[in-house]
């Protein structure tokens, strides 16, 4: 590092307060900044997506000695107590400050483009795990329905392992509008068609409901099911959709 870092020591500093707001969905929506943490994810994101970040935060300049910071990324040294406040995962590793990308609203009256996943998951960790599977198995677009967790919440970022940067994220409507969406529409349900025998279309919308609630009964989506031994009543929503995404990916690859 050749540039002397900015030093922030007061919890009343406006910049620090802005970054602290990124720990909650409300602050993410209001200020549009997110914090990325992780011994692997931070270097990887800085290497592959440098344009998404504007600050790197640390407690000791020695932590980033040898880092080749892009011109647009400013080093900022924080007092240890301030850093610990932002480092909610307790990594002790430098954090990146990024700008939440624009997530345009989708027009569901238009046909799907590739595999689109309409998601209402409200738990950020579950959403992050889903995004990771979606990136791995070729989902083209993620549509976040009203009430879904924020995709740049710290817990979601941690679970997704940088998958956010590989996906197109779109804002979706309320459930009532989903009922009017152009199809084909599919949803997972224990009583649906066995997805291992299903002929997956190239363009489709797969709907994932909120944890514990599932997809509303009046949603006009064709139901698909993940075959199991029956030893458990049901699968976790994220696990079930990951299995479905793999099944589709495998069928397309064959």
Long-range contacts (C-beta under 8 A, 24 or more apart in sequence): 1-61, 1-64, 1-65, 1-66, 1-67, 1-69, 1-75, 3-69, 3-74, 3-75, 5-58, 5-61, 5-75, 5-76, 5-77, 6-74, 6-75, 6-76, 6-77, 7-76, 7-77, 7-78, 8-76, 8-77, 8-78, 8-79, 8-82, 9-78, 9-79, 9-82, 11-81, 11-82, 11-85, 15-76, 16-78, 16-82, 19-57, 19-86, 19-97, 20-85, 20-86, 22-97, 22-152, 22-154, 23-86, 23-88, 23-154, 24-153, 25-124, 25-149, 25-150, 25-153, 28-100, 28-150, 28-152, 28-153, 29-150, 32-99, 32-100, 33-97, 33-98, 33-99, 33-100, 34-97, 34-98, 34-99, 34-100, 34-152, 34-154, 34-157, 35-86, 35-95, 35-96, 35-97, 35-98, 35-154, 35-157, 36-95, 36-96, 36-97, 36-98, 36-157, 37-87, 37-88, 37-89, 37-91, 37-93, 37-95, 37-154, 37-157, 37-158, 38-89, 38-91, 38-93, 38-158, 38-161, 39-91, 39-93, 40-161, 41-157, 41-158, 41-161, 41-162, 42-93, 42-94, 42-95, 42-96, 44-162, 45-96, 45-162, 45-165, 46-70, 46-73, 46-96, 48-162, 48-165, 49-162, 49-165, 52-98, 52-99, 52-101, 52-165, 53-96, 53-97, 53-98, 54-97, 54-98, 54-99, 55-96, 55-97, 56-94, 56-95, 56-96, 56-97, 57-83, 57-86, 57-94, 57-95, 57-96, 57-97, 58-83, 58-94, 58-95, 59-83, 63-93, 63-94, 64-94, 88-154, 89-154, 89-158, 98-152, 100-152, 101-169, 103-144, 103-151, 103-169, 103-170, 103-171, 104-170, 104-171, 105-170, 105-171, 105-172, 105-173, 106-141, 106-143, 106-170, 106-171, 106-172, 108-143, 108-172, 108-173, 108-177, 108-178, 108-180, 108-181, 108-182, 108-205, 109-180, 109-181, 109-182, 110-182, 111-182, 111-203, 112-182, 112-183, 112-184, 112-203, 112-204, 112-205, 113-140, 113-141, 113-203, 114-138, 114-139, 114-140, 114-141, 114-202, 114-203, 115-139, 115-140, 115-141, 115-203, 115-204, 115-206, 115-245, 115-248, 116-140, 116-141, 116-142, 116-143, 116-204, 116-205, 116-206, 117-141, 117-142, 117-143, 117-205, 117-206, 117-208, 117-241, 118-143, 118-145, 118-172, 118-178, 118-181, 118-205, 118-206, 118-207, 118-208, 119-143, 119-144, 119-145, 119-148, 119-172, 119-208, 120-145, 120-147, 120-148, 120-175, 120-208, 120-209, 120-210, 120-213, 121-148, 121-149, 121-208, 121-210, 121-211, 121-237, 121-238, 122-147, 122-148, 122-149, 122-210, 122-211, 123-149, 123-211, 124-149, 124-150, 124-153, 124-154, 124-155, 124-156, 124-159, 125-155, 125-156, 125-158, 125-159, 126-159, 126-211, 126-236, 126-237, 126-238, 127-151, 127-153, 127-156, 127-159, 127-160, 128-155, 128-156, 128-157, 128-158, 128-159, 128-160, 128-161, 128-163, 129-159, 129-160, 129-238, 129-242, 130-208, 130-238, 130-241, 130-242, 131-156, 131-159, 131-160, 131-163, 131-164, 131-167, 132-159, 132-160, 132-161, 132-163, 133-238, 133-241, 133-242, 133-245, 133-246, 134-163, 134-167, 134-245, 135-160, 135-163, 135-166, 135-167, 136-163, 136-245, 137-242, 137-245, 137-246, 137-248, 137-249, 138-245, 138-248, 138-249, 138-252, 139-167, 139-245, 140-168, 141-167, 141-168, 141-169, 141-170, 142-167, 142-168, 142-169, 142-170, 143-170, 143-171, 143-172, 143-205, 144-169, 144-170, 144-171, 144-172, 145-172, 145-173, 145-174, 145-175, 145-178, 146-172, 146-173, 146-174, 146-175, 147-210, 148-172, 175-216, 175-219, 178-207, 178-219, 179-218, 179-219, 179-220, 181-205, 183-221, 184-222, 185-219, 185-220, 185-221, 185-222, 186-221, 186-222, 186-223, 186-224, 187-215, 187-219, 187-221, 187-222, 187-223, 187-224, 188-215, 188-223, 188-224, 188-225, 188-226, 188-237, 188-240, 188-241, 188-244, 189-214, 189-215, 189-223, 189-224, 189-225, 190-225, 190-234, 191-223, 191-225, 192-222, 192-223, 192-224, 192-225, 193-222, 193-223, 193-224, 193-225, 194-224, 194-225, 194-227, 195-224, 195-225, 195-226, 195-227, 195-243, 195-244, 195-247, 196-227, 196-247, 198-224, 198-247, 199-251, 200-247, 200-248, 200-251, 200-252, 206-241, 206-244, 206-245, 208-237, 208-241, 209-237, 211-237
